[in-house]
Amino acid sequence: PEAAALVEVLKALRAHPAVSWAERQNTGSARIAGRFVRFGWPGCSDVLGMLRDGRFLAVEVKAPKGKLRPEQVVFLERINGAGGVGFIARDLRDVHHELNKLD
């Protein structure tokens, strides 16, 4: 369910007139050529981007009953506290709700 929500949220973000760009932020780790490589960082949102007015965008995508981990809460608080826009989205309605209330 979260993968389907991610596809829907990304489409909604990319089509919204307030969004300049939005991309999936892969996280996790892998062993590449014998080296351990980490992608992203703990708490980083699923989607990162930029609004047309220059503000940073971070969207944590969750399934209908999914809950934020503490480090995800902290990351979104940091984005919003610094003047960016960070929120949780479960579907395209959440994207429209959050972005349509912007100045």
C-alpha contacts under 8 A as a table, 3 or more apart, distances in Angstrom:
res1	aa1	res2	aa2	distance
1	P	4	A	5.28
1	P	5	A	6.25
1	P	63	A	5.61
1	P	64	P	7.91
2	E	5	A	4.94
2	E	6	L	6.09
2	E	61	V	7.04
2	E	62	K	5.66
2	E	63	A	4.49
2	E	90	R	7.98
3	A	6	L	5.04
3	A	7	V	6.48
4	A	7	V	5.27
4	A	8	E	6.37
5	A	8	E	5.09
5	A	9	V	5.97
5	A	61	V	6.89
5	A	62	K	7.16
5	A	63	A	6.60
5	A	90	R	6.03
5	A	91	D	5.57
6	L	9	V	5.12
6	L	10	L	6.03
6	L	61	V	6.03
6	L	62	K	7.94
6	L	91	D	7.87
7	V	10	L	5.29
7	V	11	K	6.29
8	E	11	K	5.25
8	E	12	A	6.26
8	E	91	D	6.24
8	E	92	L	6.07
9	V	12	A	5.10
9	V	13	L	6.11
9	V	61	V	7.52
9	V	89	A	7.06
9	V	90	R	7.53
9	V	91	D	5.64
9	V	92	L	5.22
9	V	95	V	6.76
10	L	13	L	5.09
10	L	14	R	6.07
10	L	22	A	7.10
10	L	23	E	7.44
10	L	24	R	7.81
10	L	47	V	7.68
11	K	14	R	5.25
11	K	15	A	6.17
12	A	15	A	5.24
12	A	16	H	6.11
12	A	92	L	5.61
12	A	95	V	6.72
12	A	96	H	7.65
13	L	16	H	5.26
13	L	19	V	6.42
13	L	21	W	7.98
13	L	22	A	6.62
13	L	95	V	6.77
14	R	19	V	6.49
14	R	20	S	7.71
14	R	21	W	6.42
14	R	22	A	6.25
15	A	19	V	7.67
16	H	19	V	5.69
16	H	96	H	7.88
17	P	20	S	7.68
18	A	51	L	5.66
18	A	52	R	5.56
18	A	53	D	7.71
18	A	99	L	7.13
19	V	22	A	7.22
19	V	49	G	7.73
19	V	50	M	6.23
19	V	51	L	4.29
19	V	52	R	5.46
20	S	49	G	7.45
20	S	50	M	5.54
20	S	51	L	4.98
20	S	52	R	4.74
21	W	49	G	5.25
21	W	50	M	5.52
21	W	51	L	6.99
22	A	47	V	6.46
22	A	48	L	5.63
22	A	49	G	4.03
22	A	50	M	6.59
22	A	57	L	7.78
23	E	47	V	5.49
23	E	48	L	5.62
23	E	49	G	6.11
24	R	46	D	5.82
24	R	47	V	4.55
24	R	48	L	6.53
25	Q	40	G	7.05
25	Q	44	C	7.86
25	Q	45	S	7.03
25	Q	46	D	5.20
25	Q	47	V	5.36
25	Q	48	L	6.31
26	N	39	F	6.42
26	N	40	G	6.42
26	N	46	D	7.00
27	T	38	R	7.40
27	T	39	F	4.66
27	T	40	G	4.62
27	T	41	W	6.83
27	T	44	C	7.86
28	G	38	R	5.87
28	G	39	F	5.22
28	G	40	G	6.84
29	S	36	F	7.07
29	S	37	V	5.51
29	S	38	R	4.20
29	S	39	F	5.70
30	A	36	F	5.86
30	A	37	V	5.44
30	A	38	R	6.62
31	R	34	G	5.85
31	R	35	R	5.26
31	R	36	F	4.47
31	R	37	V	6.03
32	I	35	R	5.20
32	I	36	F	6.37
32	I	37	V	6.75
38	R	41	W	7.66
40	G	44	C	6.52
41	W	44	C	5.62
42	P	71	E	6.49
42	P	72	Q	7.62
43	G	69	R	7.52
43	G	70	P	7.78
43	G	71	E	4.47
43	G	72	Q	4.05
43	G	73	V	7.52
43	G	74	V	7.35
43	G	75	F	5.77
44	C	72	Q	6.47
44	C	75	F	6.38
45	S	48	L	6.69
45	S	58	A	5.79
45	S	59	V	5.62
45	S	60	E	4.71
45	S	61	V	7.71
45	S	72	Q	6.89
45	S	75	F	7.50
45	S	76	L	7.72
46	D	58	A	7.58
46	D	59	V	6.16
46	D	60	E	5.13
46	D	61	V	6.15
47	V	57	L	7.94
47	V	58	A	5.74
47	V	59	V	5.08
47	V	60	E	6.52
47	V	61	V	7.69
48	L	56	F	7.67
48	L	57	L	5.58
48	L	58	A	4.66
48	L	59	V	6.52
49	G	56	F	6.09
49	G	57	L	4.73
49	G	58	A	6.43
50	M	54	G	6.12
50	M	55	R	5.70
50	M	56	F	4.65
50	M	57	L	5.05
51	L	54	G	5.37
51	L	55	R	5.27
51	L	56	F	6.38
51	L	57	L	6.45
52	R	55	R	7.38
55	R	83	G	6.98
55	R	84	G	5.05
55	R	85	V	6.89
56	F	79	I	7.42
56	F	83	G	7.90
56	F	84	G	4.72
56	F	85	V	6.19
57	L	79	I	7.79
57	L	84	G	6.05
57	L	85	V	4.96
57	L	86	G	5.79
58	A	76	L	7.06
58	A	79	I	7.25
58	A	84	G	7.98
58	A	85	V	6.35
58	A	86	G	4.55
58	A	87	F	6.64
59	V	86	G	5.61
59	V	87	F	5.16
59	V	88	I	5.60
59	V	89	A	6.63
60	E	72	Q	7.73
60	E	86	G	7.87
60	E	87	F	6.31
60	E	88	I	4.65
60	E	89	A	6.19
61	V	88	I	5.81
61	V	89	A	4.97
61	V	90	R	5.74
62	K	65	K	7.49
62	K	66	G	5.14
62	K	67	K	7.06
62	K	68	L	7.93
62	K	88	I	7.06
62	K	89	A	6.32
62	K	90	R	5.14
63	A	66	G	4.92
63	A	90	R	5.73
64	P	90	R	5.93
68	L	72	Q	5.86
68	L	73	V	6.29
69	R	72	Q	5.24
69	R	73	V	6.49
70	P	73	V	5.13
70	P	74	V	6.37
71	E	74	V	5.04
71	E	75	F	6.19
72	Q	75	F	5.05
72	Q	76	L	6.28
73	V	76	L	5.34
73	V	77	E	6.15
74	V	77	E	5.04
74	V	78	R	6.13
75	F	78	R	5.10
75	F	79	I	6.35
76	L	79	I	5.12
76	L	80	N	6.19
76	L	86	G	5.15
76	L	87	F	6.52
77	E	80	N	5.20
77	E	81	G	5.79
77	E	86	G	7.50
78	R	81	G	5.01
78	R	82	A	6.13
79	I	82	A	5.34
79	I	83	G	6.61
79	I	84	G	5.03
79	I	85	V	6.29
79	I	86	G	5.87
80	N	83	G	5.27
80	N	84	G	4.86
80	N	85	V	5.30
80	N	86	G	5.72
81	G	84	G	7.16
87	F	98	E	7.48
88	I	94	D	7.63
89	A	92	L	7.39
89	A	94	D	5.11
89	A	95	V	6.15
90	R	93	R	7.98
90	R	94	D	6.42
91	D	94	D	5.69
91	D	95	V	6.95
92	L	95	V	5.03
92	L	96	H	6.30
93	R	96	H	5.18
93	R	97	H	5.99
94	D	97	H	4.99
94	D	98	E	6.09
95	V	98	E	5.37
95	V	99	L	6.05
96	H	99	L	5.28
96	H	100	N	5.58
97	H	100	N	5.53
97	H	101	K	6.59
98	E	101	K	5.70
98	E	102	L	7.22
99	L	102	L	5.50
